[in-house]
Amino acid sequence: MHKTRPTQAKRQRERAQADKRKEKFERRQQSKVRRAAEGPRGTSEEDPDIAGIRPGPQPSPYGDLMDPEVEADAEPEGV
C-alpha cells in the first residue's frame, strides 16, 4: 500500500500556523519587556475609580435640579 504524501496546501497551512505561533510568541515577549520597563501599575495609594468619594451619602450629581423641596418652595415668576 502506498501512503499519500502531504499536499502543497497542507504544507502551506502548516507553515502559516508555525509563522503565526512564532509571531504570537514574539509579541508576548515584547509585551513582557514593555510591561517590565513601565514599572508597577499601582504606584498611587488611592484607586482612581473611587478618588474623591467620601463615606456616607453622596451629593446628587444633578445638584438642586432634582431636589423636590427646592422645586416646591420656588414660586413661578410673574405671579
Biopython code that builds the backbone (N, CA, C, O; Angstrom):
import numpy as np
from Bio.PDB.StructureBuilder import StructureBuilder

atoms = [
    (1, "MET", "N", (0.816, -1.178, 0.000)),
    (1, "MET", "CA", (0.000, 0.000, 0.000)),
    (1, "MET", "C", (0.862, 1.245, 0.000)),
    (1, "MET", "O", (1.914, 1.300, 0.637)),
    (2, "HIS", "N", (0.397, 2.229, -0.721)),
    (2, "HIS", "CA", (1.116, 3.491, -0.802)),
    (2, "HIS", "C", (0.506, 4.496, 0.155)),
    (2, "HIS", "O", (-0.713, 4.639, 0.251)),
    (3, "LYS", "N", (1.390, 5.188, 0.858)),
    (3, "LYS", "CA", (0.906, 6.285, 1.687)),
    (3, "LYS", "C", (0.905, 7.549, 0.835)),
    (3, "LYS", "O", (1.822, 7.796, 0.051)),
    (4, "THR", "N", (-0.114, 8.315, 1.004)),
    (4, "THR", "CA", (-0.175, 9.555, 0.237)),
    (4, "THR", "C", (0.726, 10.597, 0.893)),
    (4, "THR", "O", (0.854, 10.657, 2.116)),
    (5, "ARG", "N", (1.326, 11.388, 0.072)),
    (5, "ARG", "CA", (2.191, 12.441, 0.565)),
    (5, "ARG", "C", (1.344, 13.681, 0.884)),
    (5, "ARG", "O", (0.298, 13.906, 0.276)),
    (6, "PRO", "N", (1.809, 14.462, 1.829)),
    (6, "PRO", "CA", (1.067, 15.685, 2.128)),
    (6, "PRO", "C", (1.043, 16.610, 0.903)),
    (6, "PRO", "O", (2.023, 16.732, 0.168)),
    (7, "THR", "N", (-0.045, 17.215, 0.725)),
    (7, "THR", "CA", (-0.181, 18.098, -0.435)),
    (7, "THR", "C", (0.483, 19.433, -0.151)),
    (7, "THR", "O", (0.815, 19.745, 0.992)),
    (8, "GLN", "N", (0.669, 20.206, -1.188)),
    (8, "GLN", "CA", (1.250, 21.534, -1.041)),
    (8, "GLN", "C", (0.363, 22.413, -0.158)),
    (8, "GLN", "O", (0.867, 23.222, 0.621)),
    (9, "ALA", "N", (-0.913, 22.259, -0.276)),
    (9, "ALA", "CA", (-1.831, 23.072, 0.533)),
    (9, "ALA", "C", (-1.627, 22.789, 2.012)),
    (9, "ALA", "O", (-1.646, 23.706, 2.833)),
    (10, "LYS", "N", (-1.434, 21.527, 2.350)),
    (10, "LYS", "CA", (-1.210, 21.174, 3.750)),
    (10, "LYS", "C", (0.109, 21.768, 4.239)),
    (10, "LYS", "O", (0.184, 22.291, 5.351)),
    (11, "ARG", "N", (1.133, 21.689, 3.418)),
    (11, "ARG", "CA", (2.423, 22.269, 3.809)),
    (11, "ARG", "C", (2.303, 23.774, 4.019)),
    (11, "ARG", "O", (2.854, 24.317, 4.977)),
    (12, "GLN", "N", (1.586, 24.446, 3.127)),
    (12, "GLN", "CA", (1.393, 25.891, 3.276)),
    (12, "GLN", "C", (0.619, 26.211, 4.550)),
    (12, "GLN", "O", (0.950, 27.154, 5.268)),
    (13, "ARG", "N", (-0.397, 25.431, 4.817)),
    (13, "ARG", "CA", (-1.214, 25.643, 6.017)),
    (13, "ARG", "C", (-0.379, 25.451, 7.285)),
    (13, "ARG", "O", (-0.456, 26.253, 8.215)),
    (14, "GLU", "N", (0.418, 24.382, 7.314)),
    (14, "GLU", "CA", (1.261, 24.130, 8.476)),
    (14, "GLU", "C", (2.309, 25.219, 8.638)),
    (14, "GLU", "O", (2.603, 25.632, 9.760)),
    (15, "ARG", "N", (2.871, 25.686, 7.541)),
    (15, "ARG", "CA", (3.866, 26.760, 7.594)),
    (15, "ARG", "C", (3.219, 28.049, 8.109)),
    (15, "ARG", "O", (3.827, 28.766, 8.903)),
    (16, "ALA", "N", (2.014, 28.347, 7.673)),
    (16, "ALA", "CA", (1.302, 29.540, 8.131)),
    (16, "ALA", "C", (1.016, 29.451, 9.633)),
    (16, "ALA", "O", (1.132, 30.445, 10.349)),
    (17, "GLN", "N", (0.646, 28.270, 10.102)),
    (17, "GLN", "CA", (0.400, 28.084, 11.537)),
    (17, "GLN", "C", (1.680, 28.288, 12.337)),
    (17, "GLN", "O", (1.665, 28.921, 13.393)),
    (18, "ALA", "N", (2.794, 27.749, 11.829)),
    (18, "ALA", "CA", (4.074, 27.910, 12.523)),
    (18, "ALA", "C", (4.486, 29.380, 12.560)),
    (18, "ALA", "O", (4.975, 29.864, 13.581)),
    (19, "ASP", "N", (4.290, 30.087, 11.455)),
    (19, "ASP", "CA", (4.616, 31.514, 11.420)),
    (19, "ASP", "C", (3.763, 32.299, 12.404)),
    (19, "ASP", "O", (4.255, 33.196, 13.089)),
    (20, "LYS", "N", (2.487, 31.959, 12.470)),
    (20, "LYS", "CA", (1.583, 32.649, 13.386)),
    (20, "LYS", "C", (1.997, 32.402, 14.835)),
    (20, "LYS", "O", (1.989, 33.329, 15.645)),
    (21, "ARG", "N", (2.359, 31.157, 15.170)),
    (21, "ARG", "CA", (2.828, 30.845, 16.518)),
    (21, "ARG", "C", (4.083, 31.652, 16.862)),
    (21, "ARG", "O", (4.221, 32.164, 17.972)),
    (22, "LYS", "N", (4.991, 31.754, 15.891)),
    (22, "LYS", "CA", (6.233, 32.486, 16.108)),
    (22, "LYS", "C", (5.951, 33.973, 16.342)),
    (22, "LYS", "O", (6.519, 34.575, 17.253)),
    (23, "GLU", "N", (5.084, 34.561, 15.530)),
    (23, "GLU", "CA", (4.740, 35.977, 15.686)),
    (23, "GLU", "C", (4.062, 36.229, 17.031)),
    (23, "GLU", "O", (4.332, 37.236, 17.685)),
    (24, "LYS", "N", (3.194, 35.328, 17.438)),
    (24, "LYS", "CA", (2.496, 35.471, 18.716)),
    (24, "LYS", "C", (3.495, 35.401, 19.869)),
    (24, "LYS", "O", (3.402, 36.180, 20.818)),
    (25, "PHE", "N", (4.440, 34.480, 19.793)),
    (25, "PHE", "CA", (5.457, 34.355, 20.826)),
    (25, "PHE", "C", (6.287, 35.634, 20.912)),
    (25, "PHE", "O", (6.574, 36.118, 22.007)),
    (26, "GLU", "N", (6.671, 36.179, 19.762)),
    (26, "GLU", "CA", (7.451, 37.417, 19.746)),
    (26, "GLU", "C", (6.668, 38.582, 20.327)),
    (26, "GLU", "O", (7.224, 39.384, 21.077)),
    (27, "ARG", "N", (5.370, 38.692, 19.990)),
    (27, "ARG", "CA", (4.530, 39.758, 20.561)),
    (27, "ARG", "C", (4.457, 39.640, 22.074)),
    (27, "ARG", "O", (4.530, 40.641, 22.786)),
    (28, "ARG", "N", (4.313, 38.418, 22.561)),
    (28, "ARG", "CA", (4.240, 38.209, 24.007)),
    (28, "ARG", "C", (5.544, 38.623, 24.684)),
    (28, "ARG", "O", (5.527, 39.246, 25.746)),
    (29, "GLN", "N", (6.676, 38.274, 24.068)),
    (29, "GLN", "CA", (7.971, 38.652, 24.639)),
    (29, "GLN", "C", (8.131, 40.171, 24.665)),
    (29, "GLN", "O", (8.600, 40.722, 25.661)),
    (30, "GLN", "N", (7.748, 40.855, 23.586)),
    (30, "GLN", "CA", (7.832, 42.310, 23.538)),
    (30, "GLN", "C", (6.928, 42.930, 24.596)),
    (30, "GLN", "O", (7.295, 43.918, 25.232)),
    (31, "SER", "N", (5.763, 42.357, 24.780)),
    (31, "SER", "CA", (4.830, 42.860, 25.779)),
    (31, "SER", "C", (5.410, 42.711, 27.180)),
    (31, "SER", "O", (5.286, 43.619, 28.001)),
    (32, "LYS", "N", (6.038, 41.579, 27.458)),
    (32, "LYS", "CA", (6.658, 41.367, 28.769)),
    (32, "LYS", "C", (7.751, 42.404, 29.020)),
    (32, "LYS", "O", (7.839, 42.957, 30.117)),
    (33, "VAL", "N", (8.575, 42.669, 28.023)),
    (33, "VAL", "CA", (9.660, 43.638, 28.168)),
    (33, "VAL", "C", (9.078, 45.039, 28.393)),
    (33, "VAL", "O", (9.560, 45.784, 29.246)),
    (34, "ARG", "N", (8.050, 45.391, 27.630)),
    (34, "ARG", "CA", (7.442, 46.712, 27.748)),
    (34, "ARG", "C", (6.812, 46.895, 29.123)),
    (34, "ARG", "O", (6.968, 47.948, 29.741)),
    (35, "ARG", "N", (6.103, 45.878, 29.608)),
    (35, "ARG", "CA", (5.468, 45.968, 30.924)),
    (35, "ARG", "C", (6.513, 46.084, 32.025)),
    (35, "ARG", "O", (6.324, 46.826, 32.988)),
    (36, "ALA", "N", (7.616, 45.352, 31.885)),
    (36, "ALA", "CA", (8.671, 45.412, 32.889)),
    (36, "ALA", "C", (9.308, 46.801, 32.916)),
    (36, "ALA", "O", (9.681, 47.293, 33.981)),
    (37, "ALA", "N", (9.432, 47.430, 31.754)),
    (37, "ALA", "CA", (10.042, 48.756, 31.671)),
    (37, "ALA", "C", (9.114, 49.833, 32.231)),
    (37, "ALA", "O", (9.595, 50.843, 32.746)),
    (38, "GLU", "N", (7.810, 49.644, 32.145)),
    (38, "GLU", "CA", (6.851, 50.633, 32.634)),
    (38, "GLU", "C", (6.820, 50.703, 34.149)),
    (38, "GLU", "O", (6.463, 51.737, 34.713)),
    (39, "GLY", "N", (7.180, 49.645, 34.797)),
    (39, "GLY", "CA", (7.142, 49.622, 36.254)),
    (39, "GLY", "C", (5.792, 49.145, 36.743)),
    (39, "GLY", "O", (4.918, 48.794, 35.950)),
    (40, "PRO", "N", (5.626, 49.136, 38.070)),
    (40, "PRO", "CA", (4.364, 48.652, 38.621)),
    (40, "PRO", "C", (3.210, 49.599, 38.304)),
    (40, "PRO", "O", (3.390, 50.814, 38.229)),
    (41, "ARG", "N", (2.035, 49.030, 38.120)),
    (41, "ARG", "CA", (0.862, 49.830, 37.748)),
    (41, "ARG", "C", (0.287, 50.585, 38.936)),
    (41, "ARG", "O", (-0.134, 51.733, 38.791)),
    (42, "GLY", "N", (0.261, 49.976, 40.079)),
    (42, "GLY", "CA", (-0.389, 50.583, 41.233)),
    (42, "GLY", "C", (0.563, 51.460, 42.027)),
    (42, "GLY", "O", (0.826, 51.170, 43.194)),
    (43, "THR", "N", (1.088, 52.527, 41.430)),
    (43, "THR", "CA", (2.045, 53.373, 42.122)),
    (43, "THR", "C", (1.368, 54.329, 43.088)),
    (43, "THR", "O", (1.984, 54.715, 44.081)),
    (44, "SER", "N", (0.134, 54.726, 42.840)),
    (44, "SER", "CA", (-0.534, 55.654, 43.745)),
    (44, "SER", "C", (-1.267, 54.876, 44.831)),
    (44, "SER", "O", (-1.620, 53.709, 44.657)),
    (45, "GLU", "N", (-1.484, 55.545, 45.943)),
    (45, "GLU", "CA", (-2.144, 54.914, 47.078)),
    (45, "GLU", "C", (-3.653, 54.838, 46.889)),
    (45, "GLU", "O", (-4.296, 53.940, 47.431)),
    (46, "GLU", "N", (-4.228, 55.764, 46.129)),
    (46, "GLU", "CA", (-5.676, 55.846, 46.000)),
    (46, "GLU", "C", (-6.128, 55.266, 44.661)),
    (46, "GLU", "O", (-5.520, 55.519, 43.620)),
    (47, "ASP", "N", (-7.184, 54.500, 44.708)),
    (47, "ASP", "CA", (-7.757, 53.916, 43.497)),
    (47, "ASP", "C", (-8.398, 55.027, 42.671)),
    (47, "ASP", "O", (-9.247, 55.746, 43.198)),
    (48, "PRO", "N", (-8.032, 55.201, 41.399)),
    (48, "PRO", "CA", (-8.589, 56.298, 40.610)),
    (48, "PRO", "C", (-10.098, 56.178, 40.374)),
    (48, "PRO", "O", (-10.764, 57.179, 40.108)),
    (49, "ASP", "N", (-10.637, 54.962, 40.469)),
    (49, "ASP", "CA", (-12.071, 54.789, 40.260)),
    (49, "ASP", "C", (-12.889, 55.369, 41.405)),
    (49, "ASP", "O", (-14.034, 55.778, 41.212)),
    (50, "ILE", "N", (-12.304, 55.406, 42.596)),
    (50, "ILE", "CA", (-13.062, 55.887, 43.746)),
    (50, "ILE", "C", (-12.439, 57.143, 44.353)),
    (50, "ILE", "O", (-12.733, 57.491, 45.497)),
    (51, "ALA", "N", (-11.581, 57.821, 43.595)),
    (51, "ALA", "CA", (-10.923, 59.025, 44.102)),
    (51, "ALA", "C", (-11.969, 60.089, 44.401)),
    (51, "ALA", "O", (-12.847, 60.353, 43.579)),
    (52, "GLY", "N", (-11.873, 60.699, 45.574)),
    (52, "GLY", "CA", (-12.753, 61.803, 45.944)),
    (52, "GLY", "C", (-14.080, 61.391, 46.531)),
    (52, "GLY", "O", (-14.876, 62.261, 46.883)),
    (53, "ILE", "N", (-14.360, 60.112, 46.653)),
    (53, "ILE", "CA", (-15.634, 59.667, 47.216)),
    (53, "ILE", "C", (-15.464, 59.535, 48.722)),
    (53, "ILE", "O", (-14.518, 58.911, 49.202)),
    (54, "ARG", "N", (-16.389, 60.130, 49.455)),
    (54, "ARG", "CA", (-16.358, 60.065, 50.912)),
    (54, "ARG", "C", (-17.352, 59.011, 51.378)),
    (54, "ARG", "O", (-18.309, 58.702, 50.669)),
    (55, "PRO", "N", (-17.128, 58.451, 52.581)),
    (55, "PRO", "CA", (-18.120, 57.521, 53.129)),
    (55, "PRO", "C", (-19.417, 58.265, 53.439)),
    (55, "PRO", "O", (-19.395, 59.443, 53.794)),
    (56, "GLY", "N", (-20.516, 57.590, 53.307)),
    (56, "GLY", "CA", (-21.810, 58.191, 53.625)),
    (56, "GLY", "C", (-22.556, 58.600, 52.368)),
    (56, "GLY", "O", (-22.152, 58.264, 51.254)),
    (57, "PRO", "N", (-23.660, 59.336, 52.557)),
    (57, "PRO", "CA", (-24.467, 59.742, 51.398)),
    (57, "PRO", "C", (-23.681, 60.670, 50.477)),
    (57, "PRO", "O", (-22.934, 61.537, 50.931)),
    (58, "GLN", "N", (-23.861, 60.473, 49.212)),
    (58, "GLN", "CA", (-23.155, 61.271, 48.222)),
    (58, "GLN", "C", (-24.063, 62.393, 47.715)),
    (58, "GLN", "O", (-25.280, 62.216, 47.652)),
    (59, "PRO", "N", (-23.493, 63.539, 47.356)),
    (59, "PRO", "CA", (-24.314, 64.620, 46.797)),
    (59, "PRO", "C", (-24.873, 64.212, 45.440)),
    (59, "PRO", "O", (-24.271, 63.421, 44.714)),
    (60, "SER", "N", (-26.027, 64.763, 45.117)),
    (60, "SER", "CA", (-26.658, 64.447, 43.840)),
    (60, "SER", "C", (-25.801, 64.979, 42.700)),
    (60, "SER", "O", (-25.340, 66.119, 42.764)),
    (61, "PRO", "N", (-25.578, 64.190, 41.668)),
    (61, "PRO", "CA", (-24.797, 64.690, 40.543)),
    (61, "PRO", "C", (-25.562, 65.753, 39.753)),
    (61, "PRO", "O", (-24.975, 66.441, 38.917)),
    (62, "TYR", "N", (-26.871, 65.895, 40.010)),
    (62, "TYR", "CA", (-27.693, 66.869, 39.302)),
    (62, "TYR", "C", (-27.841, 68.163, 40.084)),
    (62, "TYR", "O", (-28.497, 69.095, 39.617)),
    (63, "GLY", "N", (-27.244, 68.236, 41.266)),
    (63, "GLY", "CA", (-27.352, 69.446, 42.071)),
    (63, "GLY", "C", (-28.767, 69.621, 42.580)),
    (63, "GLY", "O", (-29.387, 68.656, 43.027)),
    (64, "ASP", "N", (-29.286, 70.831, 42.520)),
    (64, "ASP", "CA", (-30.627, 71.137, 43.026)),
    (64, "ASP", "C", (-31.712, 70.910, 41.990)),
    (64, "ASP", "O", (-32.886, 71.132, 42.284)),
    (65, "LEU", "N", (-31.363, 70.480, 40.804)),
    (65, "LEU", "CA", (-32.365, 70.306, 39.758)),
    (65, "LEU", "C", (-33.424, 69.277, 40.125)),
    (65, "LEU", "O", (-34.591, 69.441, 39.769)),
    (66, "MET", "N", (-33.038, 68.222, 40.829)),
    (66, "MET", "CA", (-33.974, 67.140, 41.117)),
    (66, "MET", "C", (-34.444, 67.148, 42.570)),
    (66, "MET", "O", (-35.129, 66.215, 42.988)),
    (67, "ASP", "N", (-34.097, 68.174, 43.351)),
    (67, "ASP", "CA", (-34.477, 68.234, 44.761)),
    (67, "ASP", "C", (-35.935, 68.661, 44.869)),
    (67, "ASP", "O", (-36.250, 69.794, 44.503)),
    (68, "PRO", "N", (-36.850, 67.805, 45.356)),
    (68, "PRO", "CA", (-38.283, 68.152, 45.396)),
    (68, "PRO", "C", (-38.588, 69.300, 46.351)),
    (68, "PRO", "O", (-39.542, 70.040, 46.115)),
    (69, "GLU", "N", (-37.815, 69.476, 47.420)),
    (69, "GLU", "CA", (-38.077, 70.569, 48.350)),
    (69, "GLU", "C", (-37.788, 71.910, 47.704)),
    (69, "GLU", "O", (-38.513, 72.879, 47.933)),
    (70, "VAL", "N", (-36.750, 71.977, 46.909)),
    (70, "VAL", "CA", (-36.403, 73.233, 46.252)),
    (70, "VAL", "C", (-37.457, 73.585, 45.220)),
    (70, "VAL", "O", (-37.815, 74.755, 45.082)),
    (71, "GLU", "N", (-37.962, 72.597, 44.490)),
    (71, "GLU", "CA", (-38.977, 72.855, 43.474)),
    (71, "GLU", "C", (-40.301, 73.285, 44.102)),
    (71, "GLU", "O", (-40.991, 74.132, 43.535)),
    (72, "ALA", "N", (-40.679, 72.731, 45.253)),
    (72, "ALA", "CA", (-41.938, 73.069, 45.899)),
    (72, "ALA", "C", (-41.890, 74.475, 46.487)),
    (72, "ALA", "O", (-42.910, 75.165, 46.480)),
    (73, "ASP", "N", (-40.752, 74.922, 46.992)),
    (73, "ASP", "CA", (-40.619, 76.237, 47.593)),
    (73, "ASP", "C", (-40.536, 77.340, 46.567)),
    (73, "ASP", "O", (-40.873, 78.485, 46.867)),
    (74, "ALA", "N", (-40.103, 77.032, 45.381)),
    (74, "ALA", "CA", (-39.924, 78.067, 44.354)),
    (74, "ALA", "C", (-41.286, 78.495, 43.813)),
    (74, "ALA", "O", (-42.143, 77.667, 43.503)),
    (75, "GLU", "N", (-41.457, 79.802, 43.710)),
    (75, "GLU", "CA", (-42.691, 80.328, 43.146)),
    (75, "GLU", "C", (-42.413, 80.737, 41.710)),
    (75, "GLU", "O", (-41.336, 81.255, 41.415)),
    (76, "PRO", "N", (-43.353, 80.519, 40.820)),
    (76, "PRO", "CA", (-43.152, 80.933, 39.438)),
    (76, "PRO", "C", (-43.057, 82.461, 39.363)),
    (76, "PRO", "O", (-43.776, 83.168, 40.069)),
    (77, "GLU", "N", (-42.189, 82.949, 38.527)),
    (77, "GLU", "CA", (-42.003, 84.388, 38.384)),
    (77, "GLU", "C", (-43.171, 85.000, 37.654)),
    (77, "GLU", "O", (-43.785, 84.365, 36.797)),
    (78, "GLY", "N", (-43.483, 86.262, 38.002)),
    (78, "GLY", "CA", (-44.565, 86.964, 37.340)),
    (78, "GLY", "C", (-45.922, 86.670, 37.914)),
    (78, "GLY", "O", (-46.916, 87.067, 37.304)),
    (79, "VAL", "N", (-46.038, 86.013, 39.024)),
    (79, "VAL", "CA", (-47.340, 85.719, 39.620)),
    (79, "VAL", "C", (-47.702, 86.740, 40.632)),
    (79, "VAL", "O", (-48.769, 86.655, 41.240)),
]
sb = StructureBuilder()
sb.init_structure("model")
sb.init_model(0)
sb.init_chain("A")
sb.init_seg("    ")
for serial, (resi, resn, name, xyz) in enumerate(atoms, 1):
    if name == "N":
        sb.init_residue(resn, " ", resi, " ")
    sb.init_atom(name, np.array(xyz, "f"), 0.0, 1.0, " ", f" {name:<3s}", serial, name[0])
structure = sb.get_structure()
